[in-house]
Structure formats: structure tokens, C-alpha cells
């Protein structure tokens, strides 16, 4: 990479990804070949119940790049897992990747080049493209409208100097479960004075197999319900209309969700059948809209339920204080 390239720590939180973590690590190891700087990969396992730790340990024994496995006895969410890895990291530059991704060969080089060109007061955001399979990722498809994200920070593909992560306190451990902890960190990095720089050549492919079974749908709905709960905490941390837009906390978002579910015709019980109907007719936009609508409904419902519970708790507390 050249003179003055910072050392690198690549951080991957993981839970129950035995089938994908090997591919993720293989692509990262390939991307750091021939780099003239020190690189380490830290995998923070969030209490996996499958063979993920064993897979990572096996790769670590053979890897030409140091691969360190960090474990947690109980599940505490990706924010805690990433903080655990940050504490153990030695690199000057931290690159975040998710465990269900593979990256292009120049991925790490692209992040390093941006930081070298732009100087210290920046953080990087790469391009994330969703694909249905590893085979699809290898064909290097172009992004679609579904891949757009205006997030302040997406830890599926981002780079930040470790000193800046330390300066803002890392990830907020109050985010328990999935979602929003990366946007929260992005807000704080911007407030600290950093500039977000987009890196179009730092490409990662997010492997998301099509939802075709009730088990797959149930797992996805559970993640969205976790995101709904943490969205309320995110709004409490960053009150304001911008955050409300981010977490879909308006009547317009509820109306759009209703439309995306064909006026309520599509629901959890029948969405897989409707999606299959659309898939057979190559109506990809309808398939994605119906599935995302049902998934988003689960998110919106738990978000509102959590907001009502928090409001009731505050009201009860104020009554007690007034006695």
C-alpha cells in the first residue's frame, strides 16, 4: 500500500453463521494479500449455538493473517460484540464487516487509500450490494434501487480510526439486540467533527437467501421486532424529526406500509404464497415489496408497542414523583 499506511483491524461480529463465516473470512484474507501494512481479523462471537466458533478456530490455525476469535458466554447483541473486539484490537484503522458478506479483492486497499488521501478526520462508508447467494456474489452484480442507504454509518462496510472510536466511547451498549447502534455511532462521529466519505470501490456483497420457508420468515420477523425495540431507544438518544424519519415514526410510513401489503391483503400467514406467485411470473418488484411490507409491519408494530410501554412507564413515574 505504501509508506505511512495505518495498521488495520477488521472486526466481524457473528452469531450462528457457520455456513457463511468461512466464505467471509476467505474473501477478507484474499483482500489483504500483498498489503504493506499489519492486518489482523477479529471475530467476536455473540454466543453462537452452532459450529461457528469451531469453523473460525479452524480457519485461524491455517490463516496467513492473524485471525482472533473472541467469545461471549451469553448473547448481548452486535453492539457489545463490536465493542469487545475494539477493546482487543491493535490496528490504527478499524474496518467493520458483517459475517454474511463477502468482499471484493481490493476491499481493504480501497478503505486504506481513502484514509491516506483524505487525512485523519474522516470515516469511510463502502458500497453494499445484496445478493441471494454466494454464487451470485461471484458474478459481481451492480447495485439496484433496493441497495440504496442513506445511513450515517453502516457497519456492514465501514472504516474508522480506532482513536476516534475510543474518543466517542465506541458503540452504545444500551442498544440490546439488532439495529440502530451503527447509526447512533455515525451521528456521534459526525458530531465529533469527522466527515463521512463514500468509497465506491470498497464493495461488499451481502448474502440474503430468498425467504421461502416459514422458518426463514420467522427468523427475519424476529430480527425486525428487535430493531423495533431498539428504534425507540435510538429516538430517545437522538430526538427530532430527522430521527423520526429514520425509524419510520410518522403516519405516512404506516400508510406506505399498508399500501405495500396491498391494503392489508398480504400478511404473515400468506406472504410466502404471494411471493412465490410473483416469483414464478418474474414480478421481482412485487415479490420484494410484499415481503418487505410484511416484515416492516412487524417492525412498526413492536416499535409502537414499545413506545406505548415507555410512555406509560414515564407517566406512572411522574405520578409517583408528584405524590
C-alpha positions, 0 to 999 in steps of 0.5 A: 500500500505504501509508506505511512499506511495505518495498521488495520483491524477488521472486526466481524461480529457473528452469531450462528453463521457457520455456513457463511463465516468461512466464505467471509473470512476467505474473501477478507484474507484474499483482500489483504494479500500483498498489503504493506501494512499489519492486518489482523481479523477479529471475530467476536462471537455473540454466543453462537449455538452452532459450529461457528466458533469451531469453523473460525478456530479452524480457519485461524490455525491455517490463516496467513493473517492473524485471525482472533476469535473472541467469545461471549458466554451469553448473547448481548447483541452486535453492539457489545460484540463490536465493542469487545473486539475494539477493546482487543484490537491493535490496528490504527484503522478499524474496518467493520464487516458483517459475517454474511458478506463477502468482499471484493479483492481490493476491499481493504486497499480501497478503505486504506487509500481513502484514509491516506488521501483524505487525512485523519478526520474522516470515516469511510462508508463502502458500497453494499450490494445484496445478493441471494447467494454466494454464487451470485456474489461471484458474478459481481452484480451492480447495485439496484434501487433496493441497495440504496442507504442513506445511513450515517454509518453502516457497519456492514462496510465501514472504516474508522480510526480506532482513536476516534472510536475510543474518543466517542466511547465506541458503540452504545451498549444500551442498544440490546439486540439488532439495529440502530447502534451503527447509526447512533455511532455515525451521528456521534462521529459526525458530531465529533467533527469527522466527515463521512466519505463514500468509497465506491470501490470498497464493495461488499456483497451481502448474502440474503437467501430468498425467504421461502420457508416459514422458518426463514420468515420467522427468523427475519420477523424476529430480527425486525421486532428487535430493531423495533425495540431498539428504534425507540431507544435510538429516538430517545438518544437522538430526538427530532424529526430527522430521527423520526424519519429514520425509524419510520415514526410518522403516519405516512410510513404506516400508510406506505406500509399498508399500501405495500401489503396491498391494503392489508391483503398480504400478511404473515400467514400468506406472504410466502404464497404471494411471493412465490406467485410473483416469483414464478411470473418474474414480478421481482418488484412485487415479490420484494415489496410484499415481503418487505411490507410484511416484515416492516409491519412487524417492525412498526408494530413492536416499535409502537408497542414499545413506545406505548410501554415507555410512555406509560412507564414515564407517566406512572413515574411522574405520578409517583414523583408528584405524590 
